[in-house]
Amino acid sequence: MPSSSLMLLRTCGAGLLLLSIACAQSLTESTTAQFADQEQRPVAPDTSGYERRGPQDPNGISKYYLGRQIAHVMGHEGASWLERSDRREEEGTDVLLRELKLKPTDVVADIGAGTGFFTFRISPLVPKGKVLAVDIQPEMLAALRETKTRTKATNVEPVQGTTQNPNLPANSVDLVLIVDAYHEFDHPREMMRSIRQSLTPNGRVALVEYRAEDPNVPIKRIHKMSVAQARREMAAVGLELADTVETLPQQHLMFFRRAR
């Protein structure tokens, strides 16, 4: 082979080697830059607020929401406790109903209505409105229907809800009442989002929970809630605290509305 041809092959070979090295370096730099960019990008925060871990309290489930352990749901077997003879005095239910400041035309949703203790006391207060009695347990709804028939409360409508949706009509509820039930919601975030959507522009949520700040309230800690925790959980779905009433013997009465 002529020396000139040999020189040309060597030159081309060297050029290809240099080109391969350059390409490899470029690929390495590109990959490194890509990983570096991924590391620098902020990871989207988990906004659900839920976590699973071992129960701190055996009366709760292994699910926490914004740091609070969720309590077990009281089954229909405990219905008699809802209708106990001393409940009116023990919880100051007459005071609670008065503080709701209902108008005759109001549409009220009683969430976790159970046997209808509040449903059938609210019914005559809204003669031109109605009460949507929501529960997830068929046995409770059956009891509600029986009482509705017996008392001829025509403005009461039993509603089958789920653990994530109370199945309320959008933008149509003036007051949502939740008495000693919210802390048992399996999916509080989803429930309160749906409830928020059901509110009229001036609609309110009346949340009633035993006072966690008061050690003298004879209720297990997991069945209590502080105002601070309630505000935190309601704020997560766009509800703000509008007022608190502390005249009940053992419970907070907290009013929330859509955040302005």
C-alpha positions in Angstrom: 0.0 0.0 0.0 1.4 3.5 -0.9 2.5 5.5 2.1 0.1 8.2 1.3 -2.9 5.8 1.6 -1.6 4.4 4.9 -1.3 7.9 6.2 -4.8 8.7 5.2 -6.2 5.6 7.0 -4.3 6.5 10.1 -5.6 10.0 10.0 -9.2 8.8 9.5 -8.9 6.3 12.2 -7.6 8.9 14.6 -10.4 11.2 13.7 -13.1 8.6 14.3 -11.5 7.8 17.7 -11.6 11.4 18.6 -15.2 11.7 17.4 -16.3 8.7 19.5 -14.6 10.1 22.6 -16.2 13.5 22.0 -19.6 11.9 21.6 -19.2 9.8 24.7 -18.2 12.8 26.7 -21.1 14.8 25.4 -23.5 12.0 26.3 -22.1 11.7 29.8 -22.3 15.4 30.3 -25.9 15.4 29.0 -26.9 12.6 31.3 -25.2 14.1 34.3 -26.9 17.4 33.6 -30.2 15.7 33.3 -29.9 13.9 36.6 -28.7 17.1 38.2 -31.7 18.9 36.9 -34.0 16.3 38.3 -32.4 16.5 41.7 -32.8 20.2 41.8 -36.4 20.2 40.7 -38.7 20.4 43.8 -40.6 17.2 44.4 -44.4 17.9 44.4 -45.6 17.7 48.0 -48.2 15.1 49.1 -51.2 17.3 49.8 -53.6 14.5 50.7 -52.6 14.8 54.4 -53.2 11.0 55.0 -50.7 8.5 56.4 -50.9 4.9 57.5 -49.1 3.8 60.7 -49.7 1.8 63.8 -52.6 2.9 66.0 -51.7 5.1 69.0 -55.2 4.5 70.4 -57.0 1.1 70.0 -60.2 3.0 69.5 -58.9 4.4 66.3 -58.0 3.0 62.9 -54.5 2.9 61.5 -55.1 6.0 59.4 -54.2 9.6 60.3 -55.2 12.8 58.7 -53.1 15.9 59.2 -51.6 14.2 62.3 -54.9 13.2 63.9 -55.8 9.5 64.3 -59.2 8.8 62.9 -61.7 7.0 65.2 -63.7 3.9 64.6 -67.2 4.6 63.3 -69.9 3.9 65.8 -72.2 1.2 64.3 -75.9 1.1 64.3 -75.7 -1.2 67.4 -75.0 1.9 69.4 -78.2 3.7 68.3 -79.7 3.7 71.8 -76.8 5.9 73.0 -77.9 8.5 70.5 -81.3 8.6 72.0 -80.3 8.4 75.7 -82.6 10.2 78.1 -79.9 12.5 79.5 -78.5 13.6 76.2 -80.5 16.8 76.1 -79.1 18.0 79.4 -75.6 16.5 79.0 -74.9 18.1 75.6 -77.1 21.2 75.9 -78.9 20.3 72.7 -81.6 23.0 73.1 -78.8 25.6 73.3 -77.1 24.1 70.2 -80.3 24.3 68.2 -80.9 27.9 69.2 -77.3 28.9 68.3 -77.8 27.5 64.8 -80.1 30.5 64.1 -82.1 28.8 61.4 -84.5 30.5 59.1 -87.9 28.9 58.2 -86.7 28.4 54.6 -83.3 26.9 55.3 -82.2 23.6 53.7 -80.2 21.8 56.4 -78.1 18.7 56.0 -77.6 16.5 59.1 -74.5 14.5 58.4 -74.2 11.3 60.3 -77.8 11.7 61.2 -78.0 8.3 62.9 -81.5 7.8 64.4 -82.4 11.4 63.6 -82.0 12.9 67.1 -81.3 16.3 65.6 -83.0 15.8 62.3 -86.5 15.6 63.8 -85.8 18.6 66.2 -84.7 20.7 63.2 -87.6 19.7 61.0 -90.2 22.0 62.7 -87.7 24.9 62.7 -87.5 24.9 58.9 -91.2 24.5 57.9 -90.6 26.0 54.5 -87.3 24.3 54.0 -86.1 20.7 54.5 -83.7 18.5 56.3 -81.5 16.1 54.4 -80.7 13.3 56.9 -77.5 11.7 55.6 -76.0 8.4 56.9 -74.0 5.6 55.4 -75.6 2.8 57.4 -78.8 1.3 56.0 -80.0 0.4 59.5 -79.9 4.0 60.5 -81.7 5.1 57.4 -84.4 2.5 58.1 -84.9 4.0 61.5 -85.1 7.5 60.1 -87.8 6.5 57.6 -89.8 4.8 60.3 -89.7 8.0 62.5 -90.5 10.2 59.5 -93.6 8.1 58.8 -94.6 8.1 62.5 -94.1 11.8 63.0 -95.3 12.9 59.5 -92.2 15.0 59.0 -92.7 15.6 55.3 -89.8 17.9 55.0 -87.2 15.2 56.1 -85.4 13.4 53.3 -83.2 10.4 54.3 -80.1 10.3 52.1 -77.7 7.4 51.6 -74.2 8.7 51.7 -70.8 7.0 51.3 -67.6 7.3 53.2 -66.3 9.8 50.6 -69.5 11.7 49.5 -72.7 12.7 51.4 -74.5 12.9 48.0 -75.8 16.4 48.6 -77.0 18.7 45.7 -74.5 21.3 44.7 -74.8 24.9 45.8 -78.1 24.3 47.6 -77.5 23.7 51.4 -77.8 26.6 53.8 -76.4 24.7 56.9 -74.5 21.5 57.2 -74.6 20.1 60.7 -72.0 17.5 61.9 -72.4 16.5 65.5 -69.8 14.2 67.1 -69.3 12.4 63.7 -66.5 14.2 61.8 -63.7 12.6 63.8 -65.0 9.2 62.6 -64.9 10.1 58.9 -62.7 7.6 57.0 -62.1 10.1 54.3 -62.5 13.6 55.9 -60.8 15.5 53.1 -63.0 14.0 50.4 -66.1 14.4 52.5 -65.5 18.0 53.3 -64.7 18.9 49.7 -68.1 17.5 48.7 -69.8 19.3 51.6 -68.1 22.6 50.6 -69.5 22.2 47.1 -73.0 21.7 48.5 -73.0 25.0 50.3 -74.9 28.0 49.0 -72.8 31.2 48.7 -73.7 32.1 52.3 -73.9 28.5 53.5 -72.3 27.4 56.8 -70.9 24.3 58.3 -71.7 23.8 62.0 -69.1 21.4 63.4 -69.8 20.0 66.9 -67.0 18.1 68.6 -66.1 17.4 72.3 -63.4 19.8 73.5 -59.9 18.3 73.4 -58.6 21.3 75.3 -60.6 20.4 78.4 -59.3 17.3 80.3 -62.5 17.4 82.4 -64.7 16.4 79.5 -65.3 12.6 80.2 -64.8 11.4 76.7 -61.9 9.4 75.3 -59.2 11.7 73.7 -59.7 10.2 70.2 -63.4 11.3 70.3 -62.4 14.9 71.0 -61.1 17.7 68.8 -59.4 21.0 69.4 -60.4 24.3 67.6 -56.8 24.5 66.2 -57.0 21.0 64.7 -60.5 21.7 63.3 -59.4 24.9 61.7 -56.4 23.2 60.1 -58.5 20.4 58.6 -61.2 22.7 57.3 -58.6 25.1 55.8 -57.2 22.2 53.8 -60.5 22.2 51.8 -61.1 25.9 51.6 -63.2 26.5 54.6 -62.5 29.2 57.2 -63.6 29.6 60.8 -66.4 32.2 61.0 -67.5 31.9 64.6 -67.2 29.7 67.7 -69.8 29.2 70.4 -68.5 27.9 73.8 -71.8 27.8 75.7 -72.3 24.0 75.3 -71.5 22.0 78.4 -68.8 19.8 76.8 -68.5 20.6 73.1 -67.2 23.2 70.7 -69.7 24.6 68.3 -67.7 25.9 65.3 -69.1 27.6 62.3 -67.2 27.5 59.0 -67.8 29.0 55.6 -66.2 29.1 52.2 -62.9 31.0 52.4 -63.3 34.5 51.0 
